[in-house]
Amino acid sequence: MEPISPRDPDWPALLARLPAHSPFVRPEWCYLLQRYLDGYSAASLRLRSGSTFWILPGLLLRKPLSLRSFQSLPFGTHGGLLGDEPPPPPLLADLLSHLKHAVGPWITITPDPLAPQPPPPGFRARYTTTHVLDLSAGYRVLWDRSFSRNLRNQVRKAEKLEILVRPTTGREILADFQLLWRQMQDRRRLALPFTTTFWGALFTQPWCKLYAARLAEQTLAVAVVLLGKKQAHWWQGVVDRSAGPLNPNRLLVARVIEDLCGLGIERFDLGGSEGQPGLAQFKEAFGALETPVVHWRHTPAWAIWSSAPWSHGAPSPQPSPPGRGGESGTKPPHPTPESGGKPPHSN
């Protein structure tokens, strides 16, 4: 792992040193990652060269550093890996051996759900679900056969109110997106930072599509969708809750689906329901099916200790009984693969 020392490296020249046949890294992705990391002082970039190569962020911060933000980078991984396709297991294990000592207090990696693999040593499988909509039949068939009757009525109602959904650009939508983002954070009592340089750079990427639902001059909802060759991922949506009775979000999702069908996208990942039945029902109304997916999670020992109540004088807990399985008391949808050594009390 070779440190990249210049604060503003010449990415095209740097990447030109690496094997020309490798498709994994593009200069614009490196600039995007660099601009995001500029918001954090103790950050560095490292380069690994070989038959394939990646750019790896070395984030030396002991706090939950918006790993979700890195989910926007290609193929939907968390933790800062960049690439067009899932890496070979040996390469992934090598990179994670560096990553898990640099990022804190946890690391979550989402591998390709269509090509499941056992988690690397030191990680454990965390099972959850996502909602996937098959677009291969085309929008008209989806409207007639997959969308629920109630959903179609709500979409028509929003259309009659003259709510318009159009693709937009980062320059046009960034200020409205930030406002709705902060409203969402307040509702959920979260404190995730809004890094304007990162979002602004993300919104200019060719694989990032933005859609806005507007009534007159007011922005009611915004969708951020990431595009692959044949699949798309709903990465972030924000909505003005005061406009809920107007159904802008339902019209927005319907128009996004229509546009993706026109682009030849065959599969649309609408994301999980986060344990919220209403959110699951919303996605299922479009015909999306709940699909098992596995995340890999690693919690460093220092993070476990520093967050434990007994590290602040509380009584130490008794060892957990043997045979605990799954995560959060839930049974995984398929047998848990060997993790190669699970960290105690990992999340």
RAJO-V303102 format. One record per residue. RES is the residue in one small letter. PSI is psi in radians with two decimals (NA if undefined). D_LAST is the distance of its C-alpha to the last C-alpha in whole Angstrom. Layout:
# RAJO-V303102
RES:PSI:D_LAST
RES:PSI:D_LAST
This chain:
# RAJO-V303102
m:2.01:28
e:2.07:31
p:2.50:30
i:1.87:32
s:-0.64:34
p:2.45:36
r:-0.52:34
d:1.28:36
p:2.69:36
d:1.57:39
w:-0.76:36
p:-0.76:39
a:-0.68:41
l:-0.77:37
l:-0.40:36
a:-0.33:40
r:-0.30:40
l:2.91:37
p:2.24:38
a:-0.42:40
h:-0.19:39
s:2.25:35
p:0.11:34
f:-0.52:30
v:2.38:31
r:2.60:33
p:-0.68:35
e:-0.56:34
w:-0.68:30
c:-0.73:30
y:-0.68:32
l:-0.84:29
l:-0.73:26
q:-0.74:29
r:-0.62:30
y:-0.77:26
l:-0.33:25
d:-0.39:29
g:-0.03:27
y:2.25:25
s:-0.76:27
a:1.02:25
a:2.56:25
s:2.87:26
l:2.54:27
r:2.60:27
l:2.31:29
r:2.12:29
s:2.80:32
g:-2.73:33
s:-0.53:34
t:2.83:31
f:2.78:30
w:2.82:27
i:2.28:27
l:2.14:23
p:2.32:22
g:1.68:22
l:1.91:20
l:1.00:20
l:2.27:19
r:1.16:16
k:2.82:15
p:1.55:13
l:1.40:16
s:1.04:16
l:-0.45:15
r:-0.58:16
s:-0.60:19
f:-0.20:19
q:-0.35:19
s:-0.28:22
l:2.81:24
p:2.57:25
f:0.38:24
g:0.48:21
t:2.79:18
h:2.58:15
g:-0.07:16
g:0.07:19
l:2.50:21
l:2.42:24
g:2.76:26
d:-0.59:28
e:2.76:27
p:2.43:24
p:2.78:24
p:2.54:26
p:-0.75:23
p:-0.69:25
l:-0.74:25
l:-0.77:21
a:-0.68:20
d:-0.79:22
l:-0.71:21
l:-0.49:17
s:-0.52:19
h:-0.77:20
l:-0.71:17
k:-0.27:14
h:-0.09:17
a:-0.45:18
v:2.53:15
g:2.93:13
p:0.05:10
w:2.86:8
i:2.30:10
t:2.22:10
i:2.31:13
t:1.82:15
p:3.06:18
d:2.05:21
p:-0.33:20
l:-0.14:24
a:1.18:23
p:2.50:20
q:2.71:20
p:2.59:17
p:2.68:15
p:2.86:16
p:2.37:16
g:-0.11:13
f:2.72:10
r:2.66:9
a:2.38:10
r:2.01:8
y:2.41:12
t:-2.91:13
t:2.78:17
t:2.95:19
h:2.13:23
v:2.30:25
l:2.17:29
d:2.05:32
l:0.03:34
s:-0.43:37
a:-0.28:39
g:2.79:40
y:-0.72:40
r:-0.72:43
v:-0.71:41
l:-0.75:38
w:-0.77:40
d:-0.64:42
r:-0.44:40
s:-0.71:36
f:2.38:36
s:2.76:37
r:-0.73:40
n:-0.69:39
l:-0.78:37
r:-0.69:40
n:-0.70:42
q:-0.63:39
v:-0.77:40
r:-0.67:43
k:-0.76:43
a:-0.66:41
e:-0.70:44
k:-0.48:47
l:0.02:46
e:0.58:46
i:2.26:42
l:2.38:42
v:2.18:39
r:2.59:40
p:2.55:38
t:-3.09:38
t:2.83:37
g:-0.67:35
r:-0.67:38
e:-0.58:39
i:-0.17:36
l:-0.78:34
a:-0.78:35
d:-0.69:35
f:-0.75:31
q:-0.73:30
l:-0.83:32
l:-0.59:30
w:-0.82:26
r:-0.62:27
q:-0.73:28
m:-0.75:25
q:-0.72:23
d:-0.74:25
r:-0.69:25
r:0.01:21
r:0.78:21
l:2.91:19
a:0.66:20
l:2.37:19
p:2.56:22
f:1.87:25
t:1.76:26
t:-0.70:30
t:-0.66:31
f:-0.89:28
w:-0.73:28
g:-0.71:32
a:-0.72:32
l:-0.75:29
f:-0.24:32
t:-0.07:34
q:2.50:33
p:-0.36:35
w:0.16:32
c:2.12:31
k:2.42:33
l:2.43:33
y:2.46:34
a:2.39:36
a:2.15:37
r:2.57:40
l:1.99:43
a:-2.10:45
e:0.05:44
q:2.26:41
t:2.12:37
l:-0.53:36
a:2.63:33
v:2.44:31
a:2.39:29
v:2.05:28
v:2.33:28
l:2.34:27
l:2.36:30
g:-2.87:30
k:-0.78:33
k:0.04:33
q:2.73:29
a:2.71:28
h:2.17:25
w:1.88:25
w:-0.69:23
q:2.38:24
g:2.48:26
v:2.52:27
v:2.54:30
d:1.88:32
r:-0.48:31
s:-0.30:35
a:0.16:36
g:-0.82:34
p:-0.31:38
l:-0.16:39
n:0.69:36
p:-0.57:36
n:-0.65:32
r:-0.75:34
l:-0.69:37
l:-0.86:34
v:-0.71:32
a:-0.74:35
r:-0.60:37
v:-0.80:34
i:-0.76:34
e:-0.75:38
d:-0.71:38
l:-0.66:35
c:-0.72:38
g:-0.43:40
l:-0.06:39
g:0.22:38
i:2.37:34
e:-0.33:34
r:2.35:30
f:1.99:28
d:1.93:24
l:-0.01:24
g:3.04:20
g:3.09:18
s:-0.06:19
e:0.61:15
g:0.26:16
q:1.89:20
p:-0.65:23
g:-0.65:25
l:-0.69:23
a:-0.75:23
q:-0.65:27
f:-0.81:28
k:-0.64:27
e:-0.41:28
a:-0.41:31
f:-0.10:32
g:0.09:31
a:2.41:28
l:2.38:26
e:2.20:23
t:2.28:22
p:2.49:19
v:2.63:17
v:2.35:14
h:2.68:11
w:2.33:10
r:2.43:7
h:2.29:8
t:1.99:7
p:2.63:10
a:-0.67:12
w:-0.58:14
a:-0.67:11
i:-0.81:9
w:-0.79:13
s:-0.43:14
s:-0.12:12
a:2.47:12
p:-0.56:15
w:-0.27:17
s:-0.17:17
h:0.37:20
g:-0.10:22
a:2.78:20
p:2.49:20
s:2.40:18
p:2.76:16
q:2.69:18
p:2.54:16
s:2.55:14
p:2.58:17
p:2.72:17
g:0.18:16
r:2.35:13
g:2.83:13
g:-2.86:11
e:2.40:8
s:0.59:8
g:0.23:12
t:2.62:13
k:2.25:15
p:2.66:15
p:-0.24:18
h:2.89:19
p:2.42:19
t:2.16:15
p:2.76:17
e:2.34:17
s:-0.11:14
g:0.43:16
g:1.72:14
k:2.32:11
p:2.47:9
p:2.47:9
h:0.52:6
s:2.69:4
n:NA:0
